[in-house]
Structures are given as structure tokens and as C-alpha cells.
Amino acid sequence: MNFTRWSARLPGTQRRAAARTEHTAAHTTAHTTAHTAAPDRCGEGSVPAARVEQLTDDAPPGLAVDELPVRAVLDRVPALVALVHGPEHRVSYVNDAYTAAFGTRPAGAPAREALPELDELGLLPLLDQVLRSAKPRTVKSRKVSTGRSYTFTCTPVDTSPEADGRGVLVFATDVTDHAEAAERLRASERRQRETAVTLQRSLLPQELEEPDDLRIAATYLPGGTEAAVGGDWYDVITLGGGRTALVIGDVMGRGVRAAAVMGQLRTAVRAYARLDLPPHEVLQLLDGLATEIDANQIATCVYAIHDPNEGRLVYASAGHLPILVRDENGTIHRADEPTGPPLGTGGWLHASGSVPLGPGSTAVLYTDGLVERRDEDLDEGIASLERALAGATGSPQVVCDRLVRAAGVTADHDDDVAVMVIQHPSRTGSDGELFRNAALELLGGMEAAPRARAFASGVLASWRFPGDLHDLGVLAASELVANSLQHGTPPMRLRLRRTDRRLIIEVTDGDDHLPRRRRAEPGDEAGRGIAIVATIASNWGSRRTPGGGKAVWCEFALPRAAK
């Protein structure tokens, strides 16, 4: 094979030759002009003609590329070089580096037989493409059987119009160090992501609390392998007295930091929930805490409370997406207002709103990963979720899965997704007998206490509770009513409620002073009512009511025979 003839056709050779011709012509013209103009430019700042000639003549002559021995150059190139020609890519030449990497290759043999390493890498079809298109192609970072990684560039060469005269120069650069560094970086990113996912999942509730009146399911899906884990979270908190707090939030940002902030906020929500405050006051406390945790980290959150006696979901939103509710008739309600700014912004007074959630209703709380897409408006995503919710039936977990599928969330989704589905089931027949309510308006006066005891006794007897539970319930109702008559103001009400798991007794009045348990001295005539209730009941508590006043309640766990 005549390498001089082949090298004349290598890309760039002809261009470089033309450039040298133009440079030589320009240099000759400039040199002639310098000799001619020298007498006129001997003034200040000029260079004598003799000096110009000296500088030009003394420069060392450059070595022309055409004069370089091609084979000697290719043999010494540290990259792998192979030259093939014809439609079968017969081997014309391999340099020393190629031989050192893959061994001796027979000249004249087809590449499929003589260069099996190219066949293993799938480069033979690429050689065909290069021949057909007469354009170079590059394949980056391919690992060969020796464990090294190379970037292959295939360049067309042409020496004659015949098919056998066309060939391909294969040039392979060793990029093993870069490939290994990239792999180490990817491995480090995978470990960091796994750490963030583990932290995220460990901070989420491992099992949701199970309220008596609600059925709840939740799903958390981290972003795909290329997306860093965010700070989505959800929680269910039973508040006592039959009420339940529902929380969902999203910390802005990615990685371990976002997950750690999420964990702190979730813990704080559970602590604030024990205070039994209205939703907007809980968000107010969270807003201040978020600022203290990290002034540069913000989060969105919805905190909602469900009271089965009211049949509504009272909520407050800090920049979060609206709650969606499908009522028993299939109508979708969107809880748009009120919505305040995200947590961590400070200086904002949040407000509470409400949306109906009666028997037969289904509510959905979610994060933006479920509805936000780069190619469509956020309202379109929420509208799509509404349509999916309208047709999604079944258990909360089934509805949850259907909403995720309808939103097109896959394993390679680019954002975290958290979804919580809440159902307030309609109960009829024997199941309905396990969930009963009874209430009595207390008008005050001396007859209020005995009237309340008689009412409680009759209701508990009709519910067929065992004798000991009946007596404890009547005693608790009597003490709570007596406490309200002594320290509260009208209007007053006694409410009894039973579920499949507990008996709840609650007294409300118009005074917002919350009672507390204290030790009564032997000579005290008062102060023992709450202590008695706390002793005989499974749980007790008090809270301020939205319209002013307070509610004091206690619970008794039902024995299995009474369920």
C-alpha cells in the first residue's frame, strides 16, 4: 500500500497545502513591498529594508507536511490507528499502538475477521455509514475486552473513484482515566441518592395511623435515577375526640439537605398537632421554625383537620396545591382559598378555610410532582387530576395507584411524588350501628347535671355497653358537665359518640379557658373532676373551638364484645 498516495487524501491535508501556498504568496508579496518601500520608511519607527531581509532570511525553514514519512508518524502515534479499504473493510494498516493493544492483525483480511474487537463494539455498521456518507463519525467511551476505554473516530479517505479505493481511517484515543473518573462520579452520585432515599423513607411514617372514621392510604415515589431526591412528606395524626390531622408538604430543593429539613418539619408538625390548635396557627408556628432551620430553605404545606361531627375538612395552606374532594354524588370540589405563602418566608398571617368531607366523600392531598409538567400549565395538570379522581373508585390504595398511573408517573419520573387519599365511608346496616351520635343542649341551672346524667345513661344503655363501661361513661359525662357548669358559659352541649373502637364523650361551652389537671388538696371542695376523668378514661384532652369557647373530651376503648 502506498501511504504517500493515501495520505494525500486524508481530510485536512489538501486544505493545509492550500493554506501553505497562500501563505507563501503573501510572504513573497510582503517581502517585495518591503524592499520597494524601504527608502520612504526610514523615519521614526520604521525598520530598514536590510533588517527586514535579515529577519526573513534568518528564519529556519519549516518542514512541509507532504515531506513527512506517513508510516513513521502513524507508527509513533500513541493512539490506536487502523486503515481499512473497500466495502469489506479489508485491513491495510495497523500501527504499533493498535498491535500492542489487540495483537498483530493480518493485512488484506476483512475487518469482521481481522478486527473482531470492532465487531464486538458494534463499529462495523459505523464503517459502512462512513463509506456511504463520506462523513466522519465518532463513538465515545467504549470499553473493549482488555478493560480499557476508547473513543473511536472513523474518518473517510479516498484515493481513486473505484470502490476499492475508498477506505476508513480508524483513530482510537484511550479515555480510560476519564471513563473511570466518570464512573466513580456516577457511583458517588448513586450512593448519595441512595442515602437521601433511605433518609427520606425513614423519616416518612412507616405505618399510617388509622382513624376510626376515615380510611387512608398514601404513596411516596422518589424521582428517577437521574433526579435527586426531594423533601416530600405526608402524615396522619389522630388528635383524640374522633378528630384527625392530615398533613402533606414539599421542601424545595434536592438531596440529603432537603430530606433532613423535611424530617425536622414533620417532627415539628406532630408536636404542634398535640396542642390541638387550628390549622392556621399550626402553620404560623411552622413558618417561624422553617426560618430558624434555614432562612434559604422554603417549603409548601397543607395542614387539615377532619371532625366527623362537622363533616368538613378545615385546612390551612402555605403555598401548597389545592385539596381535591369528590363528594358522594361524584362532584369534584377544589379547595382553592385561602392560600398563604410558603413556609420560611415569614411575616404572613395564615388563615383557615374548609371544604365538605361528609360520608361517601374522597379527598386527595398531593405534591407538585404528580401534576407539574415542563410542557404544560400547572392548572392543566390539576384539571387532569380532577378528571382522574372523578373516575377513580375502590379502596384508598387503589385510588392512589390509579391517580399515579393516570398522571403518567413512571420509574424515571424527574420529580418526587407524594399522594394521600382519604375516604369518609358511608356506613349503613350493621356497620352503621357501630357509628352513632347523640347530643344534648345544656341550658344551665341546677337541673342540668342530673339531666345530663340521665341522658348519658339512657344513650349508653341503648348502645348495649357492658355495665362497667356504662357506669364509667355516666361518671365521666357527669364530671365534664359539672366542670362546664362551674367554669364555663353558655351555650353548652353534651355529645356522645361511639365508633367501632371507642366511646367518646365531649362537652362544649362558650368559655375559652382550658382546664388542666391538678392535684387537689384534702380540704379543697373543687378541682377533682378532671383528675377523675383522666384516671378512668383511656385518654382526655381539651381544645379551643373556632367560634370561641372550648371543648373538653375523653375516650374509652371498647372491649371486643361491645364492638
C-alpha positions in Angstrom: 0.0 0.0 0.0 1.4 3.4 -1.0 1.0 5.5 2.2 2.1 8.7 0.4 -0.8 8.3 -2.0 -3.3 7.5 0.8 -2.0 10.4 3.0 -2.7 12.9 0.1 -6.4 12.0 0.5 -6.5 12.3 4.3 -9.0 15.0 5.4 -7.2 18.3 6.1 -4.1 17.5 4.0 -5.3 19.4 0.9 -6.6 22.3 3.0 -3.3 22.6 4.7 -1.4 22.5 1.4 -3.6 25.3 0.0 -3.1 27.4 3.1 0.7 27.0 2.8 0.5 28.1 -0.9 -1.5 31.2 0.1 0.9 32.0 2.9 4.0 31.7 0.6 2.4 34.0 -1.9 1.6 36.6 0.7 5.0 36.4 2.2 6.6 37.0 -1.2 4.5 40.0 -1.9 5.2 41.4 1.5 8.9 40.9 1.1 9.0 42.6 -2.3 6.9 45.5 -1.0 9.3 45.9 1.9 12.3 46.3 -0.4 10.5 48.8 -2.6 9.1 50.9 0.2 12.2 50.9 2.4 13.6 54.3 1.4 10.3 56.0 2.2 10.0 54.5 5.7 13.3 55.3 7.2 11.7 57.7 9.5 10.9 57.3 13.2 9.5 53.9 14.0 10.4 52.3 10.6 12.5 49.2 10.0 15.4 49.4 7.5 15.0 47.2 4.4 18.2 45.3 5.2 16.8 44.5 8.6 13.6 43.2 7.2 15.5 41.0 4.8 17.7 39.7 7.6 14.8 38.8 9.8 13.2 36.9 6.9 16.2 35.1 5.6 17.5 34.0 9.0 14.2 32.2 10.0 14.5 28.4 10.0 12.7 26.7 7.1 9.5 24.8 8.1 9.2 21.1 7.3 6.4 20.5 4.8 3.7 18.0 5.8 3.9 16.4 2.4 7.5 15.6 3.1 6.8 13.7 6.4 7.0 9.9 6.3 3.4 9.0 7.0 4.1 5.5 8.2 6.8 6.7 10.6 4.3 9.2 12.1 1.5 6.8 12.4 3.7 4.1 14.0 4.7 6.6 16.7 1.2 8.0 17.5 0.2 6.8 21.0 -3.4 6.5 19.8 -4.7 3.3 18.1 -4.7 3.7 14.3 -6.1 1.2 11.7 -6.7 1.8 8.0 -9.3 -0.3 6.1 -10.4 -0.1 2.5 -13.2 -1.4 0.3 -16.7 -2.5 1.1 -15.4 -5.4 3.2 -13.1 -3.0 5.1 -10.0 -5.0 4.4 -7.1 -4.2 6.7 -4.4 -2.1 5.0 -2.5 -1.0 8.1 -2.5 -1.0 11.9 0.1 1.0 13.9 2.2 -0.2 16.8 -0.2 1.1 19.5 -3.0 -0.9 17.9 -0.9 -4.1 17.7 0.2 -3.6 21.4 -3.5 -3.3 22.4 -5.0 -6.1 20.4 -2.2 -8.1 18.8 -1.0 -8.5 15.2 -3.7 -8.1 12.6 -3.3 -9.7 9.1 -3.2 -7.3 6.2 -5.8 -7.8 3.5 -8.3 -9.7 5.6 -11.8 -8.3 6.1 -12.4 -6.4 9.3 -15.0 -8.8 10.5 -12.4 -11.5 10.7 -9.2 -9.5 11.3 -10.6 -6.8 13.7 -13.0 -8.7 16.0 -12.7 -6.0 18.6 -14.5 -3.6 16.3 -17.2 -6.1 15.6 -17.7 -6.6 19.4 -18.1 -2.9 19.8 -20.6 -2.7 17.0 -18.4 -0.4 14.9 -18.6 -2.3 11.6 -22.0 -0.8 10.7 -20.5 2.6 11.5 -17.7 1.9 9.0 -20.4 1.2 6.4 -22.1 4.6 7.2 -18.8 6.4 6.9 -18.2 4.9 3.5 -21.7 5.7 2.2 -21.9 9.3 3.6 -18.2 10.2 3.2 -18.6 11.9 6.7 -16.6 11.2 9.8 -18.3 9.5 12.8 -17.3 9.4 16.4 -18.3 6.9 19.2 -17.4 8.0 22.7 -16.0 5.9 25.5 -16.4 2.3 24.5 -14.9 -0.3 26.8 -13.0 -3.2 25.0 -12.3 -6.7 26.2 -9.0 -5.6 27.7 -10.8 -3.3 30.1 -9.6 -0.1 28.5 -12.0 2.5 27.2 -11.5 4.3 23.9 -13.2 7.0 21.9 -13.3 5.9 18.2 -13.3 8.3 15.3 -13.8 6.9 11.9 -12.8 9.2 9.0 -13.3 8.5 5.3 -10.3 8.5 3.0 -10.4 8.4 -0.8 -7.6 7.7 -3.4 -9.5 6.7 -6.5 -13.0 6.7 -8.0 -13.2 2.9 -7.7 -15.0 1.4 -4.7 -11.8 -0.4 -3.6 -10.0 2.9 -3.5 -12.2 4.3 -0.7 -11.4 3.5 2.9 -11.8 4.5 6.5 -9.2 5.6 9.0 -10.0 4.3 12.5 -8.5 6.5 15.2 -9.0 5.4 18.8 -8.0 7.6 21.8 -7.5 6.0 25.2 -10.0 7.6 27.6 -9.8 5.0 30.3 -8.9 7.5 33.0 -11.7 9.8 32.1 -14.2 6.9 31.9 -13.1 5.6 35.3 -13.4 9.0 36.8 -16.9 9.4 35.3 -17.9 6.0 36.7 -16.5 6.9 40.1 -18.5 10.2 40.0 -21.7 8.3 39.0 -21.1 5.8 41.7 -20.7 8.6 44.2 -23.9 10.2 43.0 -25.7 6.9 43.3 -24.6 6.4 46.8 -25.6 10.0 47.7 -29.0 9.4 46.1 -29.4 6.1 48.0 -28.5 7.8 51.2 -31.1 10.5 50.5 -33.8 8.0 49.6 -33.1 5.9 52.7 -33.2 9.1 54.9 -36.4 10.2 53.2 -38.2 6.9 53.6 -37.0 6.5 57.2 -38.4 10.0 58.1 -41.8 9.2 56.5 -44.4 7.3 58.6 -43.7 3.6 58.3 -47.4 2.9 59.1 -50.2 5.4 58.9 -52.3 5.9 61.9 -55.8 4.5 61.4 -58.6 6.9 62.5 -62.0 5.4 63.3 -64.0 7.4 60.8 -61.5 7.6 57.9 -59.8 5.2 55.6 -56.4 6.5 54.4 -53.6 5.4 52.0 -50.5 7.2 50.9 -47.8 6.7 48.3 -44.3 8.2 48.0 -42.3 7.8 44.8 -38.8 9.2 44.6 -37.7 10.7 41.3 -35.9 8.6 38.7 -32.2 7.6 38.9 -31.1 10.8 37.3 -33.1 13.0 39.7 -32.0 13.9 43.2 -34.5 13.0 46.0 -36.5 15.9 47.2 -38.3 16.7 50.5 -41.9 15.5 50.0 -43.7 14.2 53.1 -47.1 13.3 54.5 -48.5 12.3 57.8 -51.7 11.3 59.6 -52.1 12.3 63.3 -55.1 11.3 65.5 -55.9 14.2 67.7 -58.4 12.5 70.1 -62.1 13.1 70.4 -62.6 11.5 66.9 -60.6 14.2 65.1 -57.8 13.6 62.7 -55.0 15.8 61.3 -53.8 15.3 57.8 -50.5 16.8 56.5 -48.7 16.9 53.2 -45.7 19.1 52.3 -42.8 19.6 50.0 -39.4 21.1 50.9 -37.9 22.9 48.0 -34.5 21.6 46.9 -32.9 18.2 46.4 -30.8 15.7 48.2 -29.9 14.9 51.8 -30.4 18.5 52.9 -34.0 18.7 51.7 -34.8 15.3 53.3 -33.2 16.5 56.6 -35.3 19.7 56.7 -38.4 17.7 55.8 -37.7 15.4 58.8 -37.5 18.4 61.1 -40.7 20.0 59.8 -42.6 16.7 60.1 -41.5 16.2 63.7 -42.5 19.8 64.5 -45.9 19.3 62.9 -46.6 16.3 65.1 -45.5 18.3 68.2 -47.7 21.3 67.3 -50.6 19.0 66.5 -50.7 17.8 70.1 -51.5 21.3 71.1 -54.8 20.9 69.1 -54.5 24.3 67.5 -56.5 25.5 64.5 -54.7 24.8 61.2 -53.6 28.4 60.5 -52.0 28.6 63.9 -50.0 25.4 63.3 -48.7 26.8 60.0 -47.9 30.1 61.8 -45.6 28.1 64.2 -44.1 26.1 61.3 -43.3 29.2 59.4 -41.2 30.6 62.2 -39.5 27.2 62.7 -38.7 26.9 59.0 -37.0 30.3 59.1 -34.9 29.2 62.1 -33.9 25.9 60.4 -32.6 27.5 57.3 -33.5 31.0 56.1 -32.8 30.0 52.5 -35.0 26.9 52.6 -38.7 27.2 52.0 -41.4 24.6 52.0 -45.1 24.3 51.0 -47.5 22.6 53.3 -51.2 21.8 53.8 -52.4 21.1 57.4 -56.1 19.9 57.6 -58.3 18.6 60.4 -61.3 16.3 60.0 -64.0 16.3 62.6 -66.7 13.6 61.9 -69.2 15.6 63.9 -68.9 18.5 61.5 -68.5 16.6 58.2 -65.9 19.1 56.9 -62.2 19.3 56.4 -60.8 22.5 58.0 -57.5 23.4 56.5 -54.7 26.0 56.0 -52.3 26.1 53.1 -48.8 27.5 52.9 -48.3 27.9 49.2 -49.4 24.3 48.5 -51.6 22.9 45.8 -55.3 22.8 46.4 -57.0 19.8 48.1 -59.4 18.0 45.8 -62.6 16.4 47.2 -65.1 14.2 45.3 -68.4 14.1 47.2 -70.9 11.2 47.4 -72.6 12.4 44.1 -69.3 12.4 42.2 -68.9 16.2 42.1 -65.3 17.5 42.4 -64.6 20.4 44.8 -61.3 22.3 44.6 -60.2 23.9 47.9 -58.5 27.0 46.4 -58.8 29.5 49.2 -57.2 30.6 51.5 -53.6 30.0 50.5 -50.7 31.8 52.1 -47.0 32.0 51.0 -44.7 29.0 51.6 -43.2 28.3 55.0 -39.9 30.1 55.7 -40.9 33.4 54.1 -42.1 34.9 57.4 -44.3 37.9 58.1 -47.6 36.4 56.9 -50.8 35.6 58.9 -52.2 32.4 57.6 -56.0 31.7 57.5 -58.1 28.6 57.8 -60.7 27.5 55.3 -62.9 24.5 54.9 -64.3 22.1 52.3 -67.1 19.5 52.8 -66.0 15.9 53.6 -69.1 14.0 54.6 -69.8 10.3 54.4 -69.2 8.9 50.9 -66.5 11.6 50.1 -63.0 11.1 48.9 -60.2 13.7 49.3 -56.8 13.9 47.7 -53.7 15.7 49.0 -50.6 15.7 46.7 -47.3 17.3 45.9 -46.4 19.1 42.6 -44.6 16.1 41.2 -48.0 14.5 40.5 -49.4 17.4 38.3 -46.5 19.6 37.2 -45.0 19.0 33.8 -42.5 21.2 31.9 -44.6 21.3 28.7 -47.9 22.2 30.2 -49.5 24.7 32.6 -49.9 23.7 36.2 -53.7 24.3 36.1 -53.9 21.8 33.3 -52.2 19.2 35.4 -54.6 19.8 38.3 -57.6 19.6 35.9 -56.3 16.3 34.6 -56.1 15.1 38.2 -59.7 16.2 38.8 -60.8 14.1 35.8 -58.8 11.1 37.0 -60.3 11.4 40.5 -63.9 11.6 39.1 -63.5 8.2 37.6 -61.3 6.5 40.3 -63.2 4.2 42.6 -62.2 1.5 45.0 -60.2 1.4 48.2 -57.9 4.4 49.1 -54.8 2.5 47.9 -56.5 1.5 44.6 -57.5 5.2 44.1 -53.9 6.2 44.9 -52.4 3.9 42.4 -54.9 4.9 39.7 -54.2 8.6 40.2 -50.4 7.9 39.9 -50.9 5.9 36.7 -53.3 8.5 35.2 -50.7 11.2 35.8 -48.1 9.2 33.8 -45.7 8.8 36.7 -43.0 6.2 35.8 -39.8 4.9 37.4 -37.8 7.6 35.6 -40.0 10.5 36.6 -38.0 13.7 37.1 -39.5 14.7 40.5 -40.7 13.2 43.8 -44.4 12.4 44.1 -46.4 12.1 47.3 -50.1 11.3 47.3 -52.5 10.8 50.1 -56.1 9.6 49.6 -58.7 10.0 52.4 -62.1 8.4 52.3 -65.0 9.1 54.7 -67.1 6.0 54.0 -70.9 5.8 54.2 -71.9 3.3 56.8 -75.2 1.5 56.7 -76.7 -1.6 58.1 -74.8 -3.4 60.8 -71.7 -1.3 60.2 -73.8 1.8 60.7 -74.9 0.6 64.1 -71.3 0.8 65.3 -71.1 4.5 64.5 -73.7 6.5 66.4 -74.0 10.1 67.7 -76.2 11.6 70.4 -76.2 15.2 71.7 -77.9 17.2 74.4 -78.2 21.0 74.7 -77.5 22.1 78.3 -79.5 25.1 79.4 -77.7 25.5 82.7 -79.2 25.7 86.2 -79.4 23.1 89.0 -81.3 20.6 86.8 -78.5 20.5 84.1 -76.3 18.0 85.8 -78.9 15.3 86.7 -80.5 15.8 83.2 -77.1 15.2 81.6 -76.5 12.0 83.7 -79.9 10.6 82.8 -79.3 11.4 79.1 -75.9 9.7 79.1 -77.3 6.7 81.0 -80.1 6.2 78.5 -77.9 6.5 75.5 -75.2 4.2 76.7 -77.8 1.6 77.7 -79.3 1.8 74.2 -75.9 1.1 72.7 -75.8 -2.0 74.9 -72.5 -1.4 76.5 -71.3 -3.6 79.4 -72.3 -2.5 82.9 -68.9 -1.3 84.0 -68.3 0.8 80.8 -71.9 2.2 81.2 -71.1 3.4 84.7 -67.7 4.8 83.8 -69.3 6.7 80.9 -72.0 8.2 83.0 -69.5 9.3 85.6 -67.2 10.9 83.0 -70.2 12.7 81.5 -71.3 14.0 84.9 -67.8 15.3 85.8 -67.3 17.1 82.4 -70.8 18.7 82.6 -70.2 19.7 86.2 -66.8 21.3 85.3 -68.5 23.2 82.4 -71.4 24.4 84.6 -68.9 25.7 87.2 -66.3 27.3 84.9 -67.9 27.7 81.5 -70.5 29.9 80.0 -73.5 29.1 77.7 -74.1 27.7 75.1 -73.2 24.3 76.5 -73.6 20.9 74.9 -73.0 17.3 75.8 -72.2 14.9 72.9 -71.7 11.2 73.0 -70.2 9.3 70.0 -69.3 5.7 69.5 -67.2 4.2 66.8 -66.2 0.6 66.2 -63.3 1.1 68.6 -64.1 3.7 71.2 -66.6 5.7 73.1 -66.1 9.5 73.0 -67.7 11.9 75.5 -67.4 15.7 74.8 -68.7 18.8 76.4 -68.5 22.2 74.8 -69.2 25.7 76.3 -68.6 29.4 75.5 -65.6 30.0 77.7 -62.2 29.6 76.1 -60.3 28.9 79.4 -58.8 25.4 79.0 -58.9 23.2 82.1 -55.8 21.5 83.4 -55.3 18.5 85.6 -54.0 19.5 89.1 -53.6 17.9 92.5 -56.4 18.8 94.8 -55.6 19.3 98.5 -57.7 17.3 101.1 -59.6 20.5 102.1 -60.4 21.6 98.5 -64.1 21.4 97.5 -63.3 21.5 93.8 -60.5 20.5 91.4 -61.1 16.8 91.3 -63.4 16.5 88.3 -60.7 16.5 85.6 -58.4 14.3 87.7 -61.2 11.7 88.0 -61.8 11.8 84.2 -58.1 11.4 83.5 -58.0 8.4 85.8 -60.9 6.4 84.5 -60.7 7.3 80.7 -58.2 5.9 78.2 -57.4 9.5 77.0 -58.7 13.0 77.5 -58.0 16.5 76.2 -59.3 20.0 75.5 -59.1 22.5 72.7 -60.5 25.9 71.8 -63.3 25.9 69.2 -63.2 28.1 66.1 -66.2 30.2 67.0 -64.9 30.9 70.6 -65.2 28.7 73.6 -63.7 25.3 74.3 -64.4 21.5 74.1 -63.3 19.1 76.7 -63.4 15.4 75.8 -62.5 11.9 77.0 -62.3 8.5 75.4 -62.9 4.9 76.5 -61.6 1.9 74.5 -64.4 -0.5 73.7 -64.0 -4.2 74.8 -64.2 -6.6 71.9 -67.6 -7.9 73.0 -69.0 -4.4 72.6 -67.8 -3.9 69.1 
